[in-house]
Each structure stands twice: as structure tokens, then as C-alpha cells.
Amino acid sequence: MAPKTISIRQRLAARTRRGLHSAVHLGWDWIRRQGEITPHTPGRRKFAHLGEGACIGFPVGAIYGEPWISIGDHTLVGTHCTISAGFVPGLDLGPEVIVRIGRSCSLGRGTHIVGHQSIEIGDDVFTGPNVYITDQNHSYGDPDMPIGRQWPENNPVRIGDGCWIGTGAIILPGTRLGRNVAVAGGAVVRGEFPDHAVIGGVPAKVLRSFDAESGWQPPLRGNDPAILEELAAMSMDGLEGLQILQDRLREETKLREEERLRVEDRGREPL
């Protein structure tokens, strides 16, 4: 069978599609860069504070009540994130900052922070995508009135330095997380939790905790804590540090796979 020939028209159409594809993606990258809110763009003026090196990705979610929102230096806010103070734009919420986000934080794509009284997020706090944090909830005490029309209740939220909040976790009013608390993905959190704890579940409870004398209980599996600290430090050194982290994780995965194969080979050896 003779090879199928491609007409000049088909070649031109394919070249045009490739050109349009590249143009659309280059254009969207340019739009995203221009739409970011940083300390060097006009949008910074609305906020109580937007620190040096901070960046709110574009497209943004619903952001309003900016005069009562403070974001620290080098904090990165992902795309489609909502950060709000008050019920709607235009309200006078008083003299105090309501939503305070510390330095060097990273908020995952689609995260919602909805403040009415006080939400305080410490330094070096990381969240996965679609985390929800609020200091207000509806009350339901009156059985004859729709819940959505009953007067809401506020309770301040405090998230300590160094916490990690997993994908889809919900932080409810009244939550106080200590320092370096790891929150499992999908957890529903309310109440007070100590420093250096791992929490998860619905409702969330302590799954693992750290004691200065006995260490982690139950004991950690896998990487030594010193190695984990080294990896965490590398991840804060910009793109170069992240590349070192990526290369090291890939190498450790390869070594673990080689060890697994050696164990399997020993198990197949004849007795």
C-alpha cells in the first residue's frame, strides 16, 4: 500500500494549530504574571500589610476586606485562593487586623481563609490544596428558624509556626494548633493541640506526639529526624535547594527499590 501523503493544506493547518497552541499558553503565562499581587503591584495598597517577596497567584479567588488582612514576607498564596475578612466588601471591621498570615508560608491552590474575628497563622506554615480555615460558624439553637438565618458564633483560630495542613483539611472556629503540628488530609479540626503532634480524623485527634525524653510516640518509621530536618532546610533555599531535594528523594527511592529486590532475591534462594 502506498504511504499516505499529506497535502500542503494539512501541513499548514497542523502548523497553524501548533502556533496557536504556543501563543495561547505563552499569552496565559504572561497574563498570570501580570495578574499576580505583589508588593510591587497596585493591589498591595489595599492590604494592611503585604510583605517583601510575598505573592498572591492569579487567578485569585474571592479576596476582600484587605485593610484587615496582613500577609508576611516571602509568603506565597496559590491560585484560586480565597482570603476574606468580614461578610462582604465595604464593611468597617474596626481597628484591628482580623486575618494575619506570617512569614514564609505557602498556601495551596484553592485554600479558603474566612475571618470575622481573628485568624492568626504563624510563620513557615504550609497547606495543601483546598484547605478551609474559618473562625465563624452558624448556630442552630433555635429549632424554628433556618440555620442560615441564626446569629453566627465567632471563636478565634491560632495556627502555630511550622505547621503543615494536609489537603482538604477543615480548621473550625476555636482551633489552637501548637508549633510544628502535622494535620492529616481531610481532617476536621476543632480544639487545642500541643506542639509537635500529628493529628487526623473526623473529628481530629492526636495520632502521634513528641516527648523530649522518649522521642516520638508511637516511634517514627523511615527517615531519621535529622535527615528530615536537613531536607526541610534544603527546601527553603529556592529553586536550587528544591532541585537538590528532588534529586535526593529520587536517589533514596532508587536505593529502597534496590534493597527490596535484594530481599526478594534472598527469599527465592534455595535452602
C-alpha positions as CSV (number, residue, x, y, z in Angstrom):
1,M,0.0,0.0,0.0
2,A,1.4,3.4,-0.9
3,P,2.2,5.7,2.0
4,K,-0.5,8.2,2.7
5,T,0.5,11.7,1.5
6,I,-0.1,14.8,3.5
7,S,-1.4,17.7,1.5
8,I,0.0,21.3,1.8
9,R,-3.3,22.4,3.3
10,Q,-3.0,19.7,6.1
11,R,0.6,20.8,6.8
12,L,-0.4,24.4,7.0
13,A,-3.4,23.5,9.3
14,A,-1.1,21.5,11.6
15,R,1.5,24.3,11.7
16,T,-1.3,26.8,12.5
17,R,-2.6,24.7,15.4
18,R,0.9,24.4,16.9
19,G,1.4,28.1,16.5
20,L,-2.0,28.9,18.2
21,H,-1.3,26.4,20.9
22,S,2.0,28.0,21.8
23,A,0.5,31.5,21.5
24,V,-2.3,30.7,23.9
25,H,0.0,29.2,26.5
26,L,2.6,32.0,26.2
27,G,-0.3,34.5,26.5
28,W,-1.8,32.8,29.6
29,D,1.6,32.7,31.3
30,W,2.0,36.4,30.6
31,I,-1.5,37.1,32.0
32,R,-0.8,35.1,35.1
33,R,2.4,37.0,35.8
34,Q,0.7,40.4,35.2
35,G,-2.2,39.4,37.4
36,E,-0.2,38.4,40.5
37,I,-0.5,40.6,43.5
38,T,3.0,41.5,45.0
39,P,4.5,44.4,47.0
40,H,5.3,46.0,43.6
41,T,1.8,46.0,42.1
42,P,-1.0,48.4,42.8
43,G,-3.1,45.7,44.6
44,R,-0.7,45.9,47.5
45,R,-2.2,49.2,48.7
46,K,-5.4,47.6,49.8
47,F,-3.8,45.3,52.4
48,A,-3.0,46.2,56.0
49,H,0.4,44.7,55.1
50,L,1.9,42.7,52.2
51,G,5.4,41.8,53.0
52,E,8.5,41.9,50.8
53,G,8.7,38.9,48.5
54,A,5.0,37.9,49.1
55,C,2.9,36.9,46.1
56,I,-0.7,36.1,45.6
57,G,-1.1,33.9,42.5
58,F,-3.5,34.7,39.6
59,P,-6.3,33.9,39.1
60,V,-7.2,34.9,42.6
61,G,-10.3,33.7,44.5
62,A,-12.5,36.0,46.4
63,I,-10.3,38.5,48.3
64,Y,-12.0,41.3,50.2
65,G,-11.6,43.1,53.5
66,E,-8.0,43.7,52.5
67,P,-7.5,46.5,55.1
68,W,-7.9,43.9,57.8
69,I,-5.6,41.3,56.1
70,S,-1.8,41.1,56.8
71,I,0.5,38.8,54.8
72,G,4.1,38.4,55.9
73,D,7.4,38.5,53.9
74,H,8.0,35.7,51.3
75,T,4.6,34.1,51.8
76,L,3.2,32.5,48.7
77,V,-0.6,32.2,48.1
78,G,-1.6,29.8,45.4
79,T,-4.1,30.4,42.6
80,H,-7.9,30.4,43.3
81,C,-7.4,31.1,47.0
82,T,-10.0,33.0,49.0
83,I,-8.9,35.3,51.8
84,S,-11.6,37.4,53.3
85,A,-12.4,39.5,56.3
86,G,-16.0,40.2,57.2
87,F,-19.2,39.2,55.5
88,V,-18.9,41.3,52.3
89,P,-16.7,44.0,50.9
90,G,-17.1,47.5,52.2
91,L,-17.8,46.9,55.9
92,D,-15.9,48.7,58.7
93,L,-14.4,46.0,60.8
94,G,-12.7,48.1,63.4
95,P,-9.1,49.0,64.2
96,E,-7.5,45.5,64.5
97,V,-6.2,43.2,61.8
98,I,-8.5,40.1,61.5
99,V,-6.6,37.7,59.3
100,R,-2.8,37.7,60.0
101,I,-0.6,35.3,57.9
102,G,3.1,35.0,58.9
103,R,6.3,34.9,57.0
104,S,7.5,32.3,54.6
105,C,4.1,30.5,54.4
106,S,2.8,28.6,51.4
107,L,-1.0,28.3,50.9
108,G,-2.0,25.6,48.4
109,R,-4.3,26.2,45.4
110,G,-8.0,26.7,46.3
111,T,-7.4,27.3,50.0
112,H,-10.1,29.4,51.8
113,I,-9.3,31.6,54.9
114,V,-12.5,33.2,56.1
115,G,-12.1,35.5,59.0
116,H,-14.6,37.5,61.1
117,Q,-12.9,38.0,64.5
118,S,-9.3,36.6,64.5
119,I,-7.4,34.1,62.4
120,E,-3.6,34.1,63.2
121,I,-1.4,31.9,61.1
122,G,2.3,31.7,62.2
123,D,5.5,31.6,60.2
124,D,6.5,28.8,57.9
125,V,3.0,27.3,57.8
126,F,2.3,25.2,54.7
127,T,-1.1,24.0,53.4
128,G,-2.1,21.5,50.8
129,P,-4.8,22.4,48.2
130,N,-8.3,23.2,49.2
131,V,-7.8,23.7,52.9
132,Y,-10.6,25.6,54.7
133,I,-9.9,27.8,57.8
134,T,-12.6,29.9,59.5
135,D,-13.3,31.5,62.9
136,Q,-17.1,31.6,62.4
137,N,-19.8,29.0,62.4
138,H,-23.6,29.1,62.2
139,S,-25.6,28.4,65.3
140,Y,-28.6,26.1,65.3
141,G,-30.1,26.6,68.8
142,D,-33.5,27.8,67.6
143,P,-35.3,24.8,66.0
144,D,-37.9,27.0,64.4
145,M,-35.5,29.2,62.5
146,P,-33.5,28.2,59.4
147,I,-29.9,27.7,60.4
148,G,-28.6,30.1,57.8
149,R,-30.6,32.9,59.4
150,Q,-29.5,32.3,63.0
151,W,-26.8,34.6,64.5
152,P,-23.4,33.1,63.9
153,E,-20.8,32.4,66.6
154,N,-17.1,33.5,66.4
155,N,-14.1,31.9,68.1
156,P,-10.5,32.9,67.2
157,V,-8.2,30.5,65.4
158,R,-4.5,30.2,66.1
159,I,-2.1,28.1,64.0
160,G,1.4,27.9,65.3
161,D,4.7,28.3,63.5
162,G,5.9,25.5,61.3
163,C,2.5,23.6,60.9
164,W,1.6,21.5,57.9
165,I,-2.1,21.2,57.0
166,G,-2.9,18.5,54.5
167,T,-5.1,18.6,51.5
168,G,-8.8,19.2,52.2
169,A,-8.5,19.7,55.9
170,I,-11.0,21.9,57.7
171,I,-10.0,24.1,60.6
172,L,-13.0,25.1,62.6
173,P,-13.6,28.0,65.0
174,G,-11.8,27.8,68.3
175,T,-8.9,25.7,67.0
176,R,-5.4,26.3,68.5
177,L,-2.6,24.4,66.9
178,G,0.8,24.4,68.6
179,R,4.1,24.6,66.9
180,N,5.0,22.1,64.1
181,V,1.7,20.3,64.1
182,A,1.0,18.0,61.1
183,V,-2.7,17.8,60.2
184,A,-3.7,14.8,58.0
185,G,-5.5,15.4,54.8
186,G,-9.3,15.6,55.2
187,A,-9.2,16.1,58.9
188,V,-11.9,18.2,60.6
189,V,-10.1,20.0,63.4
190,R,-11.5,21.8,66.5
191,G,-9.9,22.3,69.9
192,E,-6.4,22.7,71.3
193,F,-3.5,20.6,70.2
194,P,0.1,20.6,71.6
195,D,3.4,21.3,69.9
196,H,5.0,18.6,67.7
197,A,1.9,16.4,67.2
198,V,0.4,14.6,64.3
199,I,-3.4,14.8,64.2
200,G,-6.1,13.4,61.9
201,G,-9.6,12.1,61.7
202,V,-13.1,13.4,61.9
203,P,-13.1,14.8,64.5
204,A,-9.3,15.2,64.6
205,K,-7.4,13.6,67.5
206,V,-3.7,13.2,68.3
207,L,-2.2,10.2,66.4
208,R,1.5,10.8,67.3
209,S,3.2,13.2,69.7
210,F,6.8,14.1,70.7
211,D,8.3,13.9,74.2
212,A,11.7,15.3,74.9
213,E,12.7,12.2,76.9
214,S,11.1,9.3,74.9
215,G,11.0,10.9,71.4
216,W,8.1,10.3,69.1
217,Q,5.3,8.0,70.3
218,P,4.5,5.8,68.5
219,P,8.0,5.7,67.1
220,L,8.7,7.1,63.7
221,R,9.2,4.8,60.7
222,G,11.5,5.5,57.8
223,N,13.8,8.6,57.7
224,D,15.8,9.7,60.7
225,P,14.5,13.0,62.1
226,A,18.0,14.6,61.5
227,I,17.6,13.7,57.8
228,L,14.1,15.2,57.7
229,E,15.4,18.5,59.2
230,E,18.1,18.6,56.5
231,L,15.6,18.0,53.7
232,A,13.3,20.7,55.2
233,A,16.2,23.2,55.2
234,M,17.1,22.4,51.6
235,S,13.5,23.0,50.5
236,M,13.8,26.6,51.7
237,D,16.8,27.5,49.6
238,G,14.9,28.4,46.4
239,L,14.9,26.5,43.1
240,E,18.5,25.2,43.6
241,G,17.6,23.7,47.0
242,L,14.4,22.2,45.7
243,Q,16.3,20.6,42.8
244,I,18.7,19.1,45.4
245,L,15.7,17.9,47.4
246,Q,14.1,16.3,44.3
247,D,17.4,14.6,43.3
248,R,17.9,13.2,46.8
249,L,14.3,11.9,47.1
250,R,14.7,10.2,43.7
251,E,18.0,8.6,44.8
252,E,16.6,7.4,48.1
253,T,13.6,5.9,46.2
254,K,16.0,4.0,43.9
255,L,18.0,2.7,46.9
256,R,14.9,1.5,48.7
257,E,13.8,-0.3,45.5
258,E,17.2,-2.0,45.1
259,E,17.1,-3.1,48.7
260,R,13.6,-4.5,48.2
261,L,14.7,-6.5,45.2
262,R,17.7,-7.9,47.1
263,V,15.4,-9.1,49.9
264,E,13.1,-10.7,47.4
265,D,16.1,-12.4,45.7
266,R,17.4,-13.8,49.0
267,G,13.9,-15.2,49.7
268,R,14.0,-17.1,46.4
269,E,17.4,-18.7,47.0
270,P,17.2,-22.5,47.6
271,L,17.8,-23.7,51.1
